[in-house]
Structures are given as C-alpha cells and as structure tokens.
C-alpha cells in the first residue's frame, strides 16, 4: 500500500504541522480526522500512507548526493536526473578504518594504499525508488563534500 515506508509515530509528530496542512489541503478538518481515526481506521491509515509517500517523494526528488562508508571502503554518489555517478576509495590495508579516521589525512599520507574508482550508470528503475533502496541499504543523504573530495583524488 505504501510506496516507500510508513513514517513512524515519532516522525509524524515531528511533521505535525505539515500533516495538518496535508489534511486541510485534502478537505479533512480536525474533527473529521478524529472521527476517521476512531471509526474508519483503515481509511485513516491509508491517509497516513499517502502522506508518508508525499514526504519521501519530496525528500528524494531533492537528493543530489549520497554516501556509504564502511571500514575499508567509501562510496559517494552523485544522483543526477537520469543517471548516477559513483566515486569511491577502497583499501586492502587492515590498519585503515574509514569509520574512525579522517579521509583527508588518509589521502595525504597513504594515497598509495588505496584504489580510487569511478563509474556511471543509468537508473534501473524510477530514480526516487532507486535512491530510497540505496537509503534502505545504508546510504545517507549528503551535501556532496565527500564526492568532491574523492573526485579531486582521481
């Protein structure tokens, strides 16, 4: 029923004013919403699902960069309209831990211990759905600074 993921109760609470605006835009006032929640739970749940999709869709449309970092690898993605570009750094050196260290320091002092790579591909499905799956897989939305830093090392 939900395209992406249902917002949690805590997330809904954080988006309370946006949710109220959403209800109002759909002709649902506070009294009617309270009645729906009590008398038509399924319909109320459907409204929450639709709102959740609107929130995720809005966020995902604005995503330009995403990153994922593990102990031995960093992948940073530039999310273009029709394709995605990845730049990354991989290390076979067990003493290097990207989760604990400073990337700039690693690049300046140990650049010979890394494999830097880049690739580009078209999306396999709708852009926003692919980005959502990447988030579910551990990617985080970023400002692009990591992508730019790694790109400079290419």
N, C-alpha and C positions, 0 to 999 in steps of 0.2 A: 504494500500500500504506500509506504513512504519511499521516495526515490533515493534519498541519501541515508539519513539517520535521524531518528526521532530525537529532538532536543530533550535533555534531561530536565527534571523539575528545577534544578538549580540554574540551568541555562535559561529556561523560560522565565524564571524570576528575575534574572539579570536583564532580560529583554522585555520586561513587563510593559513598559510604555510603548515599545514597538508592537507588541502583541495587541495591546488595547487599540492602537491605531489600525492595525490589520483587521481586528474585529469590526471596528467602526466603518472602515472602508468597505467591508462586506455586509454592512447593514445590521450588525449584531451589537446591541447595547448591553450594558452590564447586567440588567435584569434578565434579559433573554439568555445571555451566556450562563448565568447561574442556573436557570431552568434547564438548559441543554445539558449541563454537567450532571444534573440530578436525574432528569427524565429521559434523556436521549444520549447516553454515554457514548455510544458508537459514533454518532454524528459529531459530538464534541471532540472525540479522539481523532476523527477524520480532519477536523479543522486544525487541530494541533499538528497533525502530519503535514498538511498543506503549508502551514506556517513554517514548519521546520524546513521543508523543501525550499521555500522562498528565501529563508535565511542562508542556507548553504549555497544555493544558486547565486545569491548576491555576493557572498564571500568569494566563491570560486571564480566568478567572472572577473574579479579584480586581481586575482593571483598572477604575479609576474615571475616570481622566483620561489623555489622550494629547495630545501636541503635535507640530507640524511647523513648522519655521522655515526660510524662505528669505530671500534678500537683501531682497526687497520685501514679504514677507507672512509673517504669523504666524497659524496656525490652532491653536486649542486646543479639545479635545473633552471633553465630559463624557459618559461612557459609562454611561447608565442601563440598567435591565434590559430595557426594550422599545424604547428609542429613544436617539438620540444628539443632543446639543446641541453646536453649534459656535459659538464666538465668534472673531472674527478682526480683524486690522488689516491694511490694505493701503495701500501708499504708492506714488505715481507719482513721487515726488521721488528722483532718482538718487543724491543725496548721502546718503540714508538707507540704511543697511545693517543690517538686524536681526541679521545674523550677527555683527556686530562691536560694535554699540552696546548701551547699557543701555536697556531698554524704559521704565523709569520716567522716565529723563531725557528720552527722546523724547516721552513723553506729556505731561510737564510743560512742555516748551519748544517743541514743534512740533505740538501736537494738531490744528491746522488743516490740516496736510499729510496727514492720514490719513483713510481711510474705515474706520469700525468697523462690523462686520456681525455678525449672529447668525442662526442658523437651527436648525431641529429637524426630524429625520426618523426614521421607524421604520427598523429594520434591514431590509435587503433579503434577508438570509439569517440563518442561525444567528449569534447575537451574537458568539460567540467566533471563528468563522470570519471574520466581517467585520472584527473587531479585528485578527486575525492578518494579513489582507490589507493593512490600514492600516499595520501594522508593516513589512510587506514593502515598502510604498510609501514608507517613510521616517519614519513617526510613531514617537515614543518614548513609553514609559510615563512619566507624570509624577505629581507629588504634588498637582496642581491649583492651585498658586500662580499660574501664568500665566493659567489660565482665570479665576480670581478677580480678578486684576489687570485683565485686559481687561474683564471684566464690570462692574467699577466705573466704567470709562470710558464705558459705554453710556448 
